[in-house]
Amino acid sequence: MSLLNVVTHKLESFEGTGVPKYAILSHRWESEEVTFKDAQEGRQLEMKGWQKIDKCCQQALRDGLS
């Protein structure tokens, strides 16, 4: 399973019982949304759609998730 680290903004892989608590993000697609491939390649911070993900990361931190 790949999860986005809300501090480093990089994807991290987890397997088996080592998966931490996580939140699931759901949103409407608009122009220039971040894809899994964009995140894998480190392009997500340059894209318009990153703002929604960043706000979710901030909320996850407030909720005690990393």
N, C-alpha and C positions, 0 to 999 in steps of 0.2 A: 504494500500500500504506500502511495506517495502522499505526503502531507506538506503543506506550505508552512515553514517556520515563520511565525509572525514577527520575529525580531530581525532575522537575517534576510527574510523574503526569498529564501531559497527552498527548493523542494528537497525533502528528506525521505528516504525509503525506510519502511518498517515491515517486519515480518513476524508471524506467530503471535506470541503473547507480549511482545515488546511494543505494541501499538499504544501510544498515549491517548488520553482523552482528547477529543477533537470536535470541532463544530463543522456543520455542513453548510456551505454557501449556496444559495439559490438566487438567481437574479434574471432580469430580462436582458436579452442580447440587444446591443445597440452597435454603433459604429466603433471599430477599432477595439474590440474586446480581446482580452488576453486568453490565449489557448494554452493547453497543457504543453504543447511544443514550444511556445513562446517562453513559458516559465522554465522549461528544461534548458533552453538555450540562453537564459538570462536576459531576454528582451523585455520582460514584463514591465519594468520600471519606466520605460520610454513610451508606453502606450496610454491613450486616453482612458481606456477601461480600467487601468490600474487604480484609479481613484476609488472606485467602489470596493475593490479588494483591500486596499489600504485601510479604508474605514472599517471594514470587517475585521481586519487584523487588530486595529486599535480596540474594537469592542471585545475581541477574543482575549486580549491582554487584560482588559478591565474585568473580564469574567474568569480570570485565572488560568487561561489556556495559553499554550506556547506554540 
